[in-house]
Structures are given as structure tokens and as C-alpha cells.
Amino acid sequence: MIFVRSFIIAGIIAIAFGYSLSKFFGFWEATVLAFVIQFVVAFVYSSFKISKTNNLTADFENEVEQLLSLSDALVPCPCGNFTYSGNVFINLENGYTCEKCNNQFRIDVSLTPTLLTTPVNEVSHTFEEISEEETKDVSITQQYTKGTEL
Ligand SMILES: [Zn+2]
């Protein structure tokens, strides 16, 4: 239906072009020329659109692959003869079947936070600074402790 409709529309446009350009080319020459040009333009446009869609799909697949590679993990099997390699996700029940011992295993992911910054107290002094001042002047330390109590 869409094809028939666009064919009719292309025909009407071609006839209109043929009529308006009949002084220069002759009616039928101009009509056929306009008809052919419309098909060439439509073909070029649709192939451009298809290649654009293909590029987008390829880009998306690359990004998904990059994301998946972030969760790549090597898990040595307790039997010692096999190492499972695949994607391991935090919020999924991950598992594998060992190729050597034929047992099924669940992979548990444990998360451990590691402190990377220097600890800072409420009045923006590092613990190291406070302990240095503590050894120099006892009264300042008392002020600090009073400050934290308030
Ligand atoms: Zn095994």
C-alpha cells in the first residue's frame, strides 16, 4: 500500500514537473526525467538512512561490549583444574559449571570499601594535625574537645 501510494505521488509530481518543464524538454521527456530523479533521490536517501542506522547499531553494540568487559572476571574453580572466565554482576546470582569436575558453583561478590582519603574531623582538621598540636599545647586540645562537645 505504501509503495503504491508513493508511486502515485511520484507520478503526480513527475507529471507536474513534465507540464512545467514542457517548454524546455517536451512533456514526456520531462515527466520521465522527474520520475527517475525522484527514484534516484529516494534510493540514495533510504540507503543513507540504512547505513546511519547500521552505524548507530554498531556504536551501541560497541558500548554494550565495553560495559560488559568492565565486569569480566576470572574465577578459579576450587578443584584447581579450571578457571571460569565471564561476566560477574553484583546484583545477579552468578554461577558456572566446571568443565573439569562437572560441579556447579555460585559466585558470591563481596564488596570492601578501602579508605583513600585522609580522615578529617568536624572542624576540618586532620587527625594528624590534631595529634601534633596535642603534643605542643594541651590548652588547644582542650578547646578542640570543647568544640566537638558543643
Ligand atoms: Zn572444578
Residues whose N, C-alpha, C, O or C-beta is under 5 A from the ligand:
A	BS01	ZN	C77 C79 F82 C98 K100 C101
